[in-house]
Amino acid sequence: MSESTQNRPSSHDMEIGQRLASAMMENWDQRDESALNARVPVADFTAGRRARLAAAFPGEILVVPTGKEIVRASDNHYPFRAGSDFMWLVGDPEPSRVLVIDTRPESAGHTGTVYAPERSGMDSDRFHTDRVAGELWVGVRRGPVEIAAAFGVGSAPWSALAEIAAITDTPIRLLAGIDPEVDALFALDTAGAGKRGDGTELAQVLGELRMIKDSFEVTALERAVAATAAGFDDVLAEIRQAAAVHRGERWLEGTFWRRARLDGNEVGYGSVIACGHNATTLHWQPKVGRVVPGELLLLDMGVETDDLYTADVTRTIPVSGTFSPTQRQVYEAVLNAQQAGIDAVRPGAAFLDPHWAAMRSITRSLLDWGILTGDLDDLVSEQMYRRWTLHSTSHHLGIDVHDCATARAEFYKGGNLAEGMVITVEPGLYFQHFDLSVPAEFRGIGVRIEDDILVTAEGSRVLSADLPRSVAAVEAWMDGRAAV
């Protein structure tokens, strides 16, 4: 971290005199800091991940920053969230770190070195003056010594990163756009490309390596799903209260967020909580609507664990506890489509097989209702269903909600499923309240059902299977919790 980012007083800070400065450095007891040096469980997995990345770029230097706190307004920052690739490769959730993997034959750094600021502890006036990293301001953060012990990786002070940037005879690949200070230091363009290397290919390979989850990741995702299931229960228990207040969608958003903060780090993405025709907007973020008896309530929510793995689950529930006949008709069409998609998940299947299975089922329902006419195969191949279901059925899930997004298309949507992958299966039907192409009774109904699926050697396992899905199970889940 450059000196310019440290020791910046706020406009309302008082000046510190010499006598106070001296007093602030004296009479502090030693703290028990053993936890800072204790090896963390993820370190048993990250070395192998770094080795696989290094093998893809022999004779090169790879630079993966985690980023810094982002300014929200003035000197107020958003809560920091570590860069996903850095987190996957190291496991350290703190800001202002850079991983360098030097794969040159003469280098011992192929196992990785993390460059980080020195501690802002009691041996430095930054201890009490540095709002960004001082330990009296933000708490204790590991320095290079503690990082090496805890994460099983090489370490060096931030200032030594300039020595890497000065190397001119070796290709250097940087994940750019994450830390502007690192971008400037390496003087590469915003795509991470330059005469010394191409960061785009580095991002692609990382996305592809992250597709197969190891046992640590599967366990983390199971924890995320369990916390998410608890959050759904919390939300359903608040239905009556939410229906009694204006902007009840936000009441439920806060309810789930509390669970995410209690059992994890945060929500893994902006929760979609949408009642009535708001549910026909796929990513409904205003959440200013009321929770209305008689309407359907779409809940798309996921808890992110402390190690940053997120669940991604959607349920659509009747606010009054039971589905109307038309709501049930639409819901069961989506449920049948989802089951068709889940049934298509197996190793060796094409990534898009669950999508096509679900969309064929959706299209058949649209035909049965007279909304579409024509040949089923033609309608599916021409994607005529997309007026009422805009999105694809699946995406990878892991340390990002849309995991592995930088992978090349031939490895992602053009690739095959393999044991250890985790994907979502989430078909939906969304009938806008102003859509004259559908029967009047369908207008304003939005339904999505989403589960998280692990590809196993035998087929698949629904990680989120404990959350009710069938009409009967959802109504039983709502029993005693209905608003009216």
NORSUL-V714773 format. One record per residue. N is the residue number from 0. RES is the residue in one small letter. PSI is psi in radians with two decimals (999 if undefined). NEAR is the number of other ideal C-beta (glycine too) atoms within 12 Angstrom. Layout:
BEGIN
n & res & psi & near
N & RES & PSI & NEAR
N & RES & PSI & NEAR
END
This chain:
BEGIN
n & res & psi & near
0 & m & 2.23 & 35
1 & s & 2.73 & 21
2 & e & -0.47 & 15
3 & s & -0.38 & 11
4 & t & 0.03 & 24
5 & q & 2.79 & 27
6 & n & 0.59 & 24
7 & r & 1.93 & 21
8 & p & 2.60 & 18
9 & s & 2.86 & 15
10 & s & -0.38 & 9
11 & h & 0.11 & 9
12 & d & 2.51 & 15
13 & m & 2.67 & 10
14 & e & 2.62 & 10
15 & i & 2.06 & 17
16 & g & 2.94 & 10
17 & q & -0.70 & 11
18 & r & -0.77 & 10
19 & l & -0.72 & 15
20 & a & -0.72 & 17
21 & s & -0.74 & 13
22 & a & -0.59 & 14
23 & m & -0.30 & 22
24 & m & 0.05 & 21
25 & e & 2.72 & 14
26 & n & 0.74 & 9
27 & w & 2.32 & 15
28 & d & 2.75 & 7
29 & q & 2.44 & 9
30 & r & 2.67 & 14
31 & d & 1.90 & 10
32 & e & 0.40 & 21
33 & s & -0.57 & 12
34 & a & -0.48 & 14
35 & l & -0.50 & 27
36 & n & -0.11 & 22
37 & a & 2.34 & 16
38 & r & 2.32 & 21
39 & v & 2.61 & 27
40 & p & -0.61 & 20
41 & v & -0.34 & 35
42 & a & -0.38 & 29
43 & d & -0.20 & 16
44 & f & -0.54 & 28
45 & t & -0.54 & 37
46 & a & -0.74 & 25
47 & g & -0.62 & 23
48 & r & -0.77 & 39
49 & r & -0.65 & 39
50 & a & -0.68 & 21
51 & r & -0.65 & 27
52 & l & -0.76 & 40
53 & a & -0.67 & 34
54 & a & -0.40 & 18
55 & a & -0.25 & 25
56 & f & 1.09 & 32
57 & p & 2.46 & 19
58 & g & 0.28 & 22
59 & e & 3.01 & 33
60 & i & 2.22 & 38
61 & l & 2.34 & 47
62 & v & 2.07 & 49
63 & v & 1.76 & 47
64 & p & 2.82 & 44
65 & t & -0.36 & 35
66 & g & 3.11 & 34
67 & k & 3.02 & 33
68 & e & 2.46 & 25
69 & i & 2.34 & 17
70 & v & 2.26 & 15
71 & r & -0.81 & 11
72 & a & 2.36 & 8
73 & s & -2.13 & 9
74 & d & 0.40 & 16
75 & n & 2.28 & 12
76 & h & 2.65 & 21
77 & y & 2.65 & 14
78 & p & 2.38 & 17
79 & f & 2.45 & 29
80 & r & 2.10 & 30
81 & a & 2.61 & 36
82 & g & 2.39 & 37
83 & s & -0.75 & 37
84 & d & -0.74 & 48
85 & f & -0.78 & 45
86 & m & -0.70 & 45
87 & w & -0.60 & 42
88 & l & -0.42 & 46
89 & v & -0.87 & 47
90 & g & 0.02 & 42
91 & d & 2.09 & 44
92 & p & 0.00 & 33
93 & e & 2.76 & 34
94 & p & 2.97 & 34
95 & s & 0.98 & 41
96 & r & 2.64 & 47
97 & v & 2.18 & 49
98 & l & 2.28 & 49
99 & v & 2.19 & 48
100 & i & 1.98 & 47
101 & d & 1.89 & 33
102 & t & 0.20 & 32
103 & r & 2.50 & 23
104 & p & -0.60 & 13
105 & e & -0.07 & 11
106 & s & 2.49 & 23
107 & a & 0.08 & 13
108 & g & 0.19 & 31
109 & h & -0.30 & 29
110 & t & -0.18 & 29
111 & g & 2.48 & 42
112 & t & 2.26 & 36
113 & v & 2.16 & 46
114 & y & 2.22 & 43
115 & a & 2.70 & 41
116 & p & 2.62 & 40
117 & e & 2.77 & 29
118 & r & 2.49 & 31
119 & s & 1.07 & 33
120 & g & -2.82 & 29
121 & m & -0.15 & 22
122 & d & 0.11 & 15
123 & s & 2.55 & 23
124 & d & -0.25 & 23
125 & r & -0.39 & 32
126 & f & -0.67 & 28
127 & h & -0.11 & 29
128 & t & -0.39 & 27
129 & d & 1.84 & 30
130 & r & -0.44 & 26
131 & v & -0.71 & 30
132 & a & -0.06 & 39
133 & g & 2.39 & 27
134 & e & -0.44 & 31
135 & l & -0.32 & 21
136 & w & -0.78 & 24
137 & v & 0.02 & 24
138 & g & 3.11 & 17
139 & v & 2.28 & 23
140 & r & 2.47 & 33
141 & r & 2.44 & 37
142 & g & -3.01 & 35
143 & p & -0.71 & 32
144 & v & -0.82 & 21
145 & e & -0.60 & 30
146 & i & -0.77 & 41
147 & a & -0.74 & 27
148 & a & -0.74 & 24
149 & a & -0.65 & 32
150 & f & 0.05 & 41
151 & g & 0.73 & 29
152 & v & 2.69 & 40
153 & g & 2.78 & 28
154 & s & 2.74 & 35
155 & a & 2.73 & 29
156 & p & 2.65 & 24
157 & w & -0.69 & 38
158 & s & -0.45 & 20
159 & a & -0.17 & 23
160 & l & -0.48 & 36
161 & a & -0.51 & 21
162 & e & -0.61 & 19
163 & i & -0.77 & 32
164 & a & -0.43 & 28
165 & a & -0.17 & 16
166 & i & 2.27 & 22
167 & t & -0.14 & 16
168 & d & 0.24 & 13
169 & t & 2.39 & 27
170 & p & 2.33 & 29
171 & i & 2.18 & 39
172 & r & 2.20 & 39
173 & l & 2.33 & 44
174 & l & 1.72 & 44
175 & a & 2.90 & 33
176 & g & 0.09 & 22
177 & i & -0.74 & 34
178 & d & 1.85 & 36
179 & p & -0.58 & 21
180 & e & -0.70 & 28
181 & v & -0.72 & 38
182 & d & -0.81 & 27
183 & a & -0.67 & 19
184 & l & -0.72 & 28
185 & f & -0.13 & 39
186 & a & 0.76 & 21
187 & l & 2.86 & 30
188 & d & 3.12 & 19
189 & t & -0.23 & 18
190 & a & 0.06 & 20
191 & g & 0.34 & 35
192 & a & 2.65 & 25
193 & g & -2.96 & 23
194 & k & -0.35 & 14
195 & r & -0.10 & 26
196 & g & 2.99 & 31
197 & d & 1.97 & 25
198 & g & -0.34 & 37
199 & t & -0.78 & 25
200 & e & -0.62 & 26
201 & l & -0.78 & 39
202 & a & -0.70 & 35
203 & q & -0.81 & 29
204 & v & -0.71 & 33
205 & l & -0.76 & 43
206 & g & -0.67 & 33
207 & e & -0.67 & 29
208 & l & -0.59 & 34
209 & r & -0.08 & 37
210 & m & -0.65 & 39
211 & i & 2.08 & 32
212 & k & 2.35 & 35
213 & d & 3.13 & 29
214 & s & -0.55 & 17
215 & f & -0.76 & 27
216 & e & -0.70 & 40
217 & v & -0.74 & 28
218 & t & -0.71 & 22
219 & a & -0.72 & 37
220 & l & -0.63 & 46
221 & e & -0.69 & 28
222 & r & -0.72 & 28
223 & a & -0.73 & 44
224 & v & -0.73 & 42
225 & a & -0.75 & 29
226 & a & -0.66 & 38
227 & t & -0.73 & 46
228 & a & -0.71 & 33
229 & a & -0.65 & 28
230 & g & -0.65 & 43
231 & f & -0.74 & 43
232 & d & -0.74 & 27
233 & d & -0.78 & 31
234 & v & -0.79 & 42
235 & l & -0.57 & 38
236 & a & -0.28 & 24
237 & e & 0.16 & 32
238 & i & -0.81 & 39
239 & r & -0.80 & 24
240 & q & -0.73 & 19
241 & a & -0.63 & 38
242 & a & -0.31 & 30
243 & a & -0.13 & 17
244 & v & 2.74 & 21
245 & h & 2.65 & 15
246 & r & 0.85 & 21
247 & g & -0.44 & 34
248 & e & -0.68 & 40
249 & r & -0.54 & 27
250 & w & -0.78 & 32
251 & l & -0.58 & 42
252 & e & -0.80 & 36
253 & g & -0.62 & 26
254 & t & -0.82 & 34
255 & f & -0.67 & 46
256 & w & -0.67 & 30
257 & r & -0.75 & 24
258 & r & -0.72 & 34
259 & a & -0.70 & 34
260 & r & -0.52 & 21
261 & l & -0.80 & 19
262 & d & -0.07 & 28
263 & g & -2.72 & 33
264 & n & -0.75 & 29
265 & e & -3.07 & 34
266 & v & 2.57 & 38
267 & g & -0.24 & 42
268 & y & 2.95 & 31
269 & g & 2.01 & 24
270 & s & 2.44 & 40
271 & v & 1.97 & 42
272 & i & 1.87 & 46
273 & a & 2.14 & 45
274 & c & 2.52 & 43
275 & g & -2.43 & 33
276 & h & -0.18 & 26
277 & n & -0.49 & 36
278 & a & -0.21 & 44
279 & t & -0.12 & 37
280 & t & 1.97 & 29
281 & l & -0.81 & 27
282 & h & 1.17 & 26
283 & w & 1.83 & 30
284 & q & -0.41 & 19
285 & p & -0.72 & 17
286 & k & 0.84 & 35
287 & v & 0.07 & 20
288 & g & 2.86 & 34
289 & r & 2.75 & 28
290 & v & 1.92 & 45
291 & v & 2.18 & 27
292 & p & 2.44 & 25
293 & g & -0.29 & 24
294 & e & 2.92 & 39
295 & l & 2.58 & 44
296 & l & 2.02 & 53
297 & l & 2.22 & 47
298 & l & 1.88 & 47
299 & d & 1.82 & 46
300 & m & 2.67 & 50
301 & g & 2.37 & 52
302 & v & 2.37 & 43
303 & e & 2.20 & 44
304 & t & 3.01 & 35
305 & d & -0.45 & 26
306 & d & 0.25 & 33
307 & l & 0.34 & 38
308 & y & 2.39 & 44
309 & t & 2.52 & 45
310 & a & 2.93 & 47
311 & d & 1.68 & 43
312 & v & 2.45 & 49
313 & t & 2.35 & 43
314 & r & 2.57 & 46
315 & t & 2.11 & 48
316 & i & 2.64 & 46
317 & p & 2.14 & 41
318 & v & -0.64 & 42
319 & s & 0.02 & 26
320 & g & -0.42 & 29
321 & t & 2.60 & 26
322 & f & 2.45 & 32
323 & s & 2.87 & 23
324 & p & -0.74 & 15
325 & t & -0.73 & 26
326 & q & -0.74 & 36
327 & r & -0.70 & 24
328 & q & -0.84 & 25
329 & v & -0.76 & 45
330 & y & -0.80 & 40
331 & e & -0.51 & 28
332 & a & -0.75 & 40
333 & v & -0.72 & 47
334 & l & -0.76 & 39
335 & n & -0.69 & 30
336 & a & -0.72 & 41
337 & q & -0.74 & 44
338 & q & -0.66 & 27
339 & a & -0.70 & 29
340 & g & -0.77 & 42
341 & i & -0.71 & 40
342 & d & -0.39 & 22
343 & a & -0.07 & 34
344 & v & 2.03 & 42
345 & r & 2.70 & 28
346 & p & 2.41 & 23
347 & g & -0.35 & 19
348 & a & 2.68 & 28
349 & a & 2.53 & 23
350 & f & -0.62 & 36
351 & l & -0.09 & 28
352 & d & -0.80 & 30
353 & p & -0.63 & 39
354 & h & -0.87 & 37
355 & w & -0.61 & 28
356 & a & -0.76 & 30
357 & a & -0.74 & 43
358 & m & -0.52 & 43
359 & r & -0.70 & 32
360 & s & -0.76 & 35
361 & i & -0.81 & 46
362 & t & -0.66 & 38
363 & r & -0.70 & 24
364 & s & -0.75 & 35
365 & l & -0.60 & 36
366 & l & -0.81 & 23
367 & d & -0.58 & 18
368 & w & -0.08 & 24
369 & g & 0.17 & 13
370 & i & -0.65 & 29
371 & l & 2.65 & 28
372 & t & 2.60 & 15
373 & g & -2.85 & 17
374 & d & 2.31 & 14
375 & l & -0.86 & 22
376 & d & -0.74 & 15
377 & d & -0.76 & 16
378 & l & -0.70 & 24
379 & v & -0.83 & 28
380 & s & -0.54 & 15
381 & e & 0.02 & 16
382 & q & 0.70 & 22
383 & m & -0.22 & 25
384 & y & -0.28 & 39
385 & r & -0.24 & 24
386 & r & -0.54 & 23
387 & w & 0.01 & 37
388 & t & 1.56 & 39
389 & l & -0.56 & 22
390 & h & 2.81 & 29
391 & s & 2.92 & 28
392 & t & -0.44 & 41
393 & s & 2.67 & 43
394 & h & 2.77 & 33
395 & h & 2.65 & 41
396 & l & 2.46 & 44
397 & g & -2.08 & 47
398 & i & -0.24 & 44
399 & d & 2.65 & 34
400 & v & -0.69 & 40
401 & h & 1.33 & 28
402 & d & 2.69 & 41
403 & c & 0.46 & 38
404 & a & -0.32 & 26
405 & t & -0.08 & 30
406 & a & 2.64 & 32
407 & r & 2.60 & 20
408 & a & -0.62 & 16
409 & e & -0.32 & 13
410 & f & -0.36 & 26
411 & y & -1.73 & 29
412 & k & -0.29 & 26
413 & g & 0.07 & 12
414 & g & -3.00 & 27
415 & n & 2.69 & 23
416 & l & 2.58 & 36
417 & a & 2.70 & 26
418 & e & 2.32 & 24
419 & g & -0.21 & 26
420 & m & 2.59 & 43
421 & v & 2.16 & 47
422 & i & 2.85 & 50
423 & t & 2.73 & 48
424 & v & 1.97 & 49
425 & e & 1.16 & 43
426 & p & 2.83 & 46
427 & g & 2.85 & 45
428 & l & 2.30 & 49
429 & y & 1.87 & 38
430 & f & 1.84 & 38
431 & q & 2.58 & 24
432 & h & -0.16 & 21
433 & f & 0.33 & 12
434 & d & 1.86 & 21
435 & l & -0.05 & 13
436 & s & -0.08 & 19
437 & v & 2.75 & 27
438 & p & 2.57 & 18
439 & a & -0.61 & 14
440 & e & -0.30 & 17
441 & f & -0.37 & 34
442 & r & 2.33 & 24
443 & g & 0.05 & 31
444 & i & 2.22 & 43
445 & g & 2.25 & 42
446 & v & 2.28 & 49
447 & r & 2.46 & 48
448 & i & 2.22 & 46
449 & e & 2.36 & 47
450 & d & 2.82 & 43
451 & d & 2.17 & 46
452 & i & 2.18 & 42
453 & l & 2.24 & 39
454 & v & 2.15 & 37
455 & t & 3.03 & 21
456 & a & -0.58 & 15
457 & e & -0.36 & 12
458 & g & -1.65 & 19
459 & s & 2.84 & 35
460 & r & 2.25 & 26
461 & v & 1.87 & 30
462 & l & -0.51 & 41
463 & s & 0.46 & 39
464 & a & -0.36 & 21
465 & d & -0.27 & 23
466 & l & 2.22 & 34
467 & p & 2.54 & 26
468 & r & -0.73 & 35
469 & s & 2.82 & 22
470 & v & -0.85 & 31
471 & a & -0.72 & 17
472 & a & -0.69 & 20
473 & v & -0.75 & 34
474 & e & -0.64 & 26
475 & a & -0.65 & 19
476 & w & -0.66 & 30
477 & m & -0.24 & 33
478 & d & 2.17 & 18
479 & g & -0.09 & 13
480 & r & -0.06 & 30
481 & a & 2.62 & 28
482 & a & -0.69 & 32
483 & v & 999 & 18
END
